[in-house]
Amino acid sequence: MNSVHFTTFAPLMKPFDLIIVGAGAAGVVAAGRAASLGAEVLLLEKMEKPLRKLRISGKGRGNITNTKPLEEFLQKVYPKADFLRPAFAQLFNKELIALVNKAGVPTTVERGERVFPTSQKAWDVAEGLQKWARKNDAETLCSAKVTAVNRTEDRLFEVEFEHNGSEYAEKSRAVLIATGGASYPATGSTGDGYALAKKLGHTIVPIRPSLVPIEVEGFDRYRFSDLTMRNVRLSVHANGEKIDEEFGELMLTDFGVSGAITLRMSRNIVDALREKKKVELLLDWKPALSEIQLRNRLERELQNTEVQTAGELLRKLMPSPLISFFAEKAGVQVRAKVAESDKEKIVKTLKCCRLVACGYRPFTEAIVTAGGVSLSEVDENTLQSKLVPNLYFAGELLDLDADTGGYNLQIAFSTGWLAGGQVAR
Ligand SMILES: Cc1cc2nc3c(=O)[nH]c(=O)nc-3n(C[C@H](O)[C@H](O)[C@H](O)COP(=O)(O)OP(=O)(O)OC[C@H]3O[C@@H](n4cnc5c(N)ncnc54)[C@H](O)[C@@H]3O)c2cc1C
């Protein structure tokens, strides 16, 4: 095994204070924080560039946090938001915004209290944080894939990694695993940290895709091509019992449903499907109108002599790509003249269109990973392992995930900050 040779600083003859596995949001902040407190840090990143996922976050705009007050913020986090209180006590949304601003990146608060870089470029946040970490003397070695984290007899760690076709091993007093989840593996988060943690004795709560589109029975017969419907209400029923409901934007795709409200409810839907429950999505296309108001609307439309068939009537109520699907759901013939019974069927289907969820999209399409390193084996005050002294965890690798809106990145930044600070101390 070799020792690493850096162009920017010489290899240490003594062990590093901290080796961090993964230069994502959590790893980079942990490195900068630990180094700013005087620790000798080695940050290993398997991709050719750090912070790949942050750079594409928020559709490239980087929704880095949310200015909601703590208690409201915590309601968006699962499965045990309280675990984050000590981390948020050290670095919460205001402190993160200050840190990003100090790193030379101005920020703006948008609708839903979501915070973005004013430039609308997540890339700027990544570059700013990287520079901030470097200024604190935390160097990143890229294209360095960690393959093993071992305890040594002298109670140190030996971290093995591959770099430019060679194998290396470096020693450290502490190790922070911040390898992220298993979603969007092209960004480097391929779930390696779960195996590393498991080998060190940690329990992994089964991982599953979250903030993920849902597959719906029969949708492959239609061509919705990402048709977006605004202001609809979707409620989720598992084995007949209502488990969730959201109002907002829904996207119909060629395999099922996506869009803001689907993603927000996907955690519950995925878990219900995994429990082999029958999951039905009840869709109210017109939540602002009662059945009586809809009946009146239909009558008004039918007074128009050009509106005779069910297809012509539906065209007045919804976008064209939806008509054949809706007619089938309602049990009406698009080419037939609207019968009295058709009106009732249309009203009922507008208020409650039943879709059967039959699956969910894979990790490659999931924004986050639910599950991960079990929180019961990690001290929330330090993020140190309760099983292996001086082993730390941060970021999405932990069994923590949250809604869309900047919550997930804040979790990564805050846990990285806490772990980095603890190690340095
Ligand atoms: C498309 C998309 C958009 C998103 N948008 C937002 C958003 O706008 N707001 C928000 O709050 N959240 C968003 N998220 C979620 C958020 O980006 C993640 O929760 C967050 O990046 C997790 O940070 P992390 O540091 O834990 O992991 P990551 O950012 O995934 O970083 C982990 C790093 O570890 C490295 N690594 C993995 N294995 C090894 C190994 N063996 N050796 C060395 N390095 C390794 C990886 O290459 C990676 O760089 C988005 C996610 C996706 C996929």
The ligand as a Gaussian input file, in Angstrom:
#p B3LYP/6-31G(d) Opt

LIG

0 1
 C      -31.576000      15.769000      -8.492000
 C      -31.502000      16.147000      -7.037000
 C      -31.880000      17.420000      -6.641000
 C      -31.843000      17.785000      -5.295000
 N      -32.204000      19.045000      -4.952000
 C      -32.177000      19.396000      -3.651000
 C      -32.488000      20.729000      -3.257000
 O      -32.702000      21.619000      -4.098000
 N      -32.511000      21.013000      -1.921000
 C      -32.217000      20.064000      -0.971000
 O      -32.255000      20.384000       0.215000
 N      -31.860000      18.823000      -1.322000
 C      -31.822000      18.468000      -2.626000
 N      -31.445000      17.203000      -2.983000
 C      -30.952000      16.286000      -1.935000
 C      -29.550000      16.685000      -1.476000
 O      -28.786000      17.038000      -2.615000
 C      -28.884000      15.566000      -0.706000
 O      -29.712000      15.173000       0.359000
 C      -27.518000      16.006000      -0.177000
 O      -26.660000      16.309000      -1.255000
 C      -26.878000      14.928000       0.677000
 O      -25.598000      15.360000       1.028000
 P      -24.494000      14.314000       1.524000
 O      -23.252000      15.091000       1.726000
 O      -25.000000      13.486000       2.611000
 O      -24.303000      13.325000       0.283000
 P      -23.865000      13.622000      -1.208000
 O      -24.083000      15.021000      -1.577000
 O      -24.506000      12.554000      -2.011000
 O      -22.292000      13.399000      -1.176000
 C      -21.709000      12.142000      -0.911000
 C      -20.334000      12.128000      -1.554000
 O      -19.654000      10.943000      -1.167000
 C      -18.914000      10.455000      -2.271000
 N      -18.637000       9.036000      -2.079000
 C      -19.534000       8.014000      -2.064000
 N      -18.903000       6.850000      -1.862000
 C      -17.561000       7.144000      -1.759000
 C      -16.409000       6.358000      -1.554000
 N      -16.465000       5.017000      -1.446000
 N      -15.213000       6.981000      -1.505000
 C      -15.108000       8.327000      -1.626000
 N      -16.177000       9.114000      -1.834000
 C      -17.402000       8.530000      -1.894000
 C      -19.841000      10.738000      -3.452000
 O      -19.173000      10.739000      -4.678000
 C      -20.427000      12.082000      -3.077000
 O      -19.667000      13.151000      -3.614000
 C      -31.438000      16.837000      -4.321000
 C      -31.040000      15.563000      -4.726000
 C      -31.060000      15.223000      -6.063000
 C      -30.621000      13.846000      -6.476000

